[in-house]
Amino acid sequence: MMQEQQVVETDIPARLDRLPWGRFHTLVVAALGITWILDGLEVTLAGSLAGALKASLHLSNTDIGIASSAYLAGAVLGALFFGWLTDRLGRKKLFFITISVYLVATAATATSWSIESFALFRFITGAGIGGEYAAINSTIQELVPARVRGWTDLVINGTFWIGAALGALGSLVLLDAQLIDPNFGWRLGFLIGAGLACFIFFMRFWIPESPRWLMTHGHVEEAERIVAEIESQFAPLPTAHPLARVRLRARKSTPLWLVNQTLFKQHRRRTFVGLSLMAAQAFFYNAIFFTYALILMDFYGVASERVGLYLLPFAIGNFFGPLLIGRLFDTHGRRMMIAFTYIASGILLALTGWLFMQNLIDATAQTACWTIIFFFASCAASSAYLTVSETFPLEIRALAIAFFYAVGTGIGGILAPLLFGLLIDTGSRVSVFWGYLFGSAIMIFAGGVGWRWGINAERKPLEDVARPLTFV
């Protein structure tokens, strides 16, 4: 049985960071990225099916906003609970727990019969997704070599938008009354999501437990075995220079008082940065994405079954942002790129909001503007997760991710869909513009915070960026 104060000395972190990119890393990206594809499919279907939901379940725009907020509220609570479990029980176990919660709740959503049942099932679905954020982002940080950690994290989180594109295309079929009964089409969409979750469940068997998590909990032999198996997949590795070793005291768990002290005393400046970035991007994204279909239908007269056509380019822009400029976060630095993507997104949204208010653009031009905005905003949003997952100590990484996701989403995400649902219901372009302007302002503010107090974590070992709490 592991002793609470067992001293561990190992070179595991250095061995993981020295690895060249290989098949193992590609499999990790595929297995984790497909989860965000599923999330993107889920959220996009919920948004693009808004018209069908309103007709089938007799919902108002405000009801749609309430359901979206319920999803985000579930994600907040799920992130906190499952994030806490992830640090205690391990990354891999939580992979299976959270995907199971998601799978069951998504299937149940297809049986919804009222706003109450729909909101409840969306809440539970969100809880599963919230737990996924903590487990997946922790694993990315702890398995991927430091020199490509930023780009990999951004791209994996960006695969959400591949799912969004698939959801947009799928909605064109699901909402085609000539092919599928409209009252059944939206239900089929959620059932498809549940089916894909089953596939993901089995894909996760090839991802090992994080060796970094194992070593902090005293399971050094298992960690060594896993790292040796990973290294065996590569050509002989250089051994001319001794690898850096870490020495720490293993423990089963980190007490909550120490988590509190770490976040709000030892690293309070990093906490302020993380909260600023997470809250700003959560409001920015959720305000626009969850009400995208309503803007197109209510202000531009786009038929609900054609909303997917407008979501597709939006999703493509979101994916190609991290893919094309994500490497700059590793080469040009975190602070510069975070500030640039946040501030650029805010300025572009303010300009687009003004054009919308003046009725100077049609639905196609509006979509083109949003596509450009979110080319940069997608990098900004993913960099928020990157920041909070690499700038806090290993022992509390998952809970830290969960905390920032929960608070940021609670501040910026839960209120955003509800607020914009109310603004859209006024039928006033001026009212909606003020909402956009507020989102723009907080993104610019967050970009300034990131530039002033952000951490230059690029290409550095995690243990150098944030010293583990148990180092001796």
N, C-alpha and C positions, 0 to 999 in steps of 0.2 A: 504494500500500500504506500502511496506517495506521501512523503513527509511534507508538512506545511512549509517548512523553512529549508527545504532541500536546495543546496547550491548547485547551479548548473553552469558549466562552462562549455561553450560550443562555437563552432564556426559556421553554423547552419545559415545565418543570414547572408554572410559573405559568399557562401557556395551558391545560394540561390541567385544572388545579384550578378555573379560572374558568368552565368550561363548565356550562351548565344541564343537567339530566337530559334525555336525548333518546333517539331510536331506537337510536343506537349503543350507549349504555350498556345498554339493554334487551336488545339482541342479545348483548352480552358476558355479561350475567347468564344469559341463556337457554343460551348455548353452554357456559358453564362450570358452571352449575347442573345441567344435565342429566347431567354426569359424576358428580356426587354422587348424583343419582337412581339412576344405574346402580350405583354403589358400595353404596347403601342396599339396592337390589334384591338384589344379590349376597350381601351379608352376611346379610340377613334370610332369604333362601332357605336359606343354609347353616345358619342357626340353626333355622329352623322345620322344615327337612327332617331334623333330627337323628334323629328317630325312624325315618324311612325309611332313612337311612344306616346306622343301627345294625343294622336288620334285613337290608338288602341286602348290606352289606359285612361284617356280623358284628362290629360295633364295640361297645366299652364306653363308658360315660360318660367315662372317662379318655382313651380314644382320641379322642373328640370334642373334649375339651379340648386334646389334643396337636395335632390338626389345626388348631384355632383358633389355638393358639400358633404353629404353623408359618406360618400366614397372616400373623400379626403380625410374626414374625421376618423374613419376606420383605419386609414393608412397611418395617421398620427399615433393612435393608441397601439396599433399593431407593431409599429416601428419600435416604440418604447418597450413593450413587453418582450417581443421576440429579439430585439437588440440586446436586452439584458440577458436573455437566455443564450444568445450566440456567444457572448463572452464567457459564460459559465459552462455551457455544454459543448461548445465547438461549432465551427462553421458548417461542417458537413451535415451534422444531425439536423440543424435548422433548415438546410436546403430542402430536406424532405418534408419537414413539418409545415413550413410556410407554403410550399407548392401544393400540398394536400388541402390546406385551408382554402387557398385560392381556387383550386379545382372544384371542390364541393360547392363553394359559394357562387361561382360563376354558373355552374349547372343549375343551381337553385334560382338564379336570377331569371333564367328562361321561363320559369313557372310563375313569375310575378302576376298579380291580379289587381294591384292597387298601388297608389303612391307609397303607402306605408310598407307594403311587402317589398316593393322595388327598392326603396331607400334602405331597408334593413339588409337585403341581400347585397346591395352595393357597399354598405358599411363593412360587412364581413369580408367581401372581396378585397376591399381596400386594406383591411387588416393583414391579409396574406401578402399583398404587395408591399406594404410597409415593412414587414419582416424581411422580405427579399432584399430591400435596399441595404440593410445592415449586413446581412450575411454575404451578399455578392460583392459589395464594395470592399469589405474587409479582405475577402479572398483575392480579389484583383491586386490589392496593394501588397499582399504578403507572398504571392507566387510569381509576380512579374518582375523581371530585372529592373533596377532603378533607372537605367538610362532610357527606358521606353515606357516607364510607368504612367506618365502623363498622357501620352497619346493613346495608349491601350485603354486606359480608364475612360477617356473621352469617347473613343470609338465604341466601346462596349455599351456605354450609356446611350450613345447616339443610335444604336441599333433599334432603340425604341421606335424610331421613325421609319424603319423598314416595315415594322408591324403596322405603323400608322398608314403607310402607303397601301399595304395589303388590306387594311380595314377600309380604306377609302374605296379601293376597287371592289372589295366584297360587298360594300353597301349598295353599289350600283346594281348588283345581282339581287341582293336580299330585298331591295325596295322596288324591284321591277314587278309590278302587279301582274304582268302577263306571264311571268315565270313562277312567282311564289305569292301566296296569299299574304297581303301586307300585315295581317294580324299574327301570322306565323313567322314571317321573314326575320323580324328583329329577335324573336326567340331562338331561331336557328343560329343566328350570329353568336349568341352567348354559348350555345351548345358546342359550336365549333371551337370556341376558346377553351372550353373544358376538355375537349378531345385533344387539343394541342398540348394542354398541360399534362396529360397522361404521357405523351411522348417525351416531354421535357423531364418528367420524373425519372424515366429510365436512363436518359442521357447523363444524368448527374452521377451515376454510379462510377464513372471513370475519373471524376475529380477527387483527388485525395484530400484528406484533412490538412489544414495549414500546418506545416512543420513549425512555423513561428508560434502558433497557438499551442502546439504540443509541448514545445520546449519550455514555455512559460508556466505550463501546468505540470512540469516534471516528467513528461513522457518522452524522455530524450531518446531512448532506444527506438521507439516507433518513429520519431521524427527523423532520426538518422537513416532508418530503413527507407522511408519515403523519399528523402533527398537522394539516397544512393540509387534508388530505382529511377528517379528522374534523370540523374547524371548518366546513367547507363544508356540512355537514349541518344547521347551525344558522342562525338568523337573524343578521343583522349583530351582532357582539359589541361591547360598549363598549370604546372605545380612549382615553377621556379621561385615564386615569391610566396612567403607564408601568408595565409589568409587571416584577416582580422577576426578576433574571437570576442565573444561577449560573455560576461559573467553576471549571473542574476540569481535571485532567490525565487524558486518556483512556489506557486501557491494555487489553491483550488479556485479561488475567486478573489475579486477586488471589492472591498466593502464600499457601500454607497457614500459614506462620509469622505472616503479618499477620492472617489470620483468627483464629488462636489468640490473638494479642495483643489483638485487638479484643474477643473474647468473654470472655477471662479476666483481662484487665488494664484496658483502657480502659472496658469496660462490664460489669464483673463483677457489679455489683448487678442490672443488667437480666438478666444470664444466670441469676442465682439465682432471680429472679422467674419467668422463662420456664420454667426446669426445674421449679419448684414447681407451676406451673399445669398444665403438660403432663403431668407424671407423675401428679398427683392425678386429673385428668379421665380419663386413659388407664386407670388402675386402676378407677376408679369405673364407667366405661362398659363396659369389656371384661369386668369381673367379672360384671356383671349381664346385659348384652345377649347375650353368647355362651353364657350358661347359662340364659337365660330359659325356653326350651322344656323343659329338664331339670327346672327347679323346678316348672313346671306339670304335667309328666307324673309325676314321682316323688313329689311331696308333695300334689298336688291331684287326681291321677288323670285329668287331661285327656288325651284321646286325641290322638295325634300329628297326625292329620288336622284337628283342631280348634284347634291352637295358633295358627294364623293369625288366628282371631277375637279372640284376646287380644292379639296383637301389633299389631293395627290401631289401637286407641285409644292404645296406648303410642306408636306412631309419630306419630299425629296431635298428641299433646301435645308431642312433641319438635319438630315443625315449627312449630307456632303460638307456641311460646315466643319464638324469634328474630323471627318475623314481627310479633308484637304488642308486645314490649317491647324489641326490638333498637334502636329509634330512641333509647331512653333512653341508650344508650352514646355517642351523639353529642351529646345535649342535656344530660344530667345528669353525664356524665363516665365515663371508663373505670374509674378506681379505685373509685368508689362502686358501680357496677353489677357489676364483677367480684367485689368482696368480697361484695355482697349475694347474687348468684346462687350462688357457691360455698358460702357458709355456709348459706344456706337449703336447698340440695340436701343438704348433709351432715346437718343437723338432721332433715330430713324422712326421710332414709334410716334414721337411727338409730331414729326412732319407728316406721317401718314394719317394720324388722327385729324390733323388740320385739313388735309385734303378730303377726308371722309366727311368732316363737319360741313365743309363748303360744297359738298356734293359734286366734286370735280372729277371723281373717278367712278368707274363702273365696277361690277363684280370681278371682272377679269383683272383690271388694274389693281384693285384692292388685294386680290390674291397674289399678284406679282410683288406688290409692296411687302406683304406679310412674308412671302418666300425669302426676300432679301433680308428683312429684319431678322428672321429666325435662322438664317445662315450663320449669323453671329451670335444670336441669343442661345442657340443650341450649345455652342461652345461655352458660353457664359454659365448656363445652367449646369452642364456637366462638370465644369471647373469648380463649382461650389461643392459638389460631392467629392471631387478630388481633394479639395482643400481640407475639408473636415475629416477625411479618412486618412490623410497622411501626416497631419500636423499635430496629432495627439498620440499619447503613448500606446504601445501595443496592447497592454492589458485592458484598456478601456475603449479600444478602437470601435468595436461594433456598437457599444452603447453610446459612444460619442456621435457616431453617424446617426443613430436613431434619435438621439436628443436633438441634434441640429435639424434633422429632417422634420421631426415632430413639431418643434417650436417654430421653425421657419414656415412649415406648411400651415400650422395653426394660425400664425400671424398673417401670412400672405396668401395662403391657398384656400382655406375653408371659406373665408369671407368673400374672396374674389368672384367665384361663380355666382354666389347669391347676390352680391352687389351688382354685377353686370347683368344678371337676369332682371333685376329691378330696373336698372337704367334702360335696358332694351325695351322693357314693357312700357316705358314712358313714351316710346315712339319718337323721342327727340334725339337728333344727331348731336346737338350741343351737349346734352347730358352724357351721352356715351363718350364724347370727346374729352370731357373732364375726367372721366374714368381712365381713358388712355393717358392723359397728361399726368395723372397721379402715378400710374405704372411707370411712365418714362422717368419721372423725377426720382423715384426710389431706385431705379436701375443705375442712374447716373451717380446718385449718392453712394450706392454700394461699390461701384467701380472706383470711386475716389477713396473709399475705405480700403479696398483691396490694394490699391497703389501705395497708400501711405503706410499701412501696417501689415500687408501680406508677407508671407514667408517665401524666401527663395529656396524651394524644396527640389528644384529640378536636378535630376541625375544624382541625387544623394541617397544613401541607404536610409531606410525608415528609422533605424536606430540613431542616426545622426540628426535627422530632422526633429525627432521627438524622443528624447532619452526614456527608455522604459522605466517604469516606476520601481521595479525590483532590481535595478542594476546595483552591483556591489563592486 
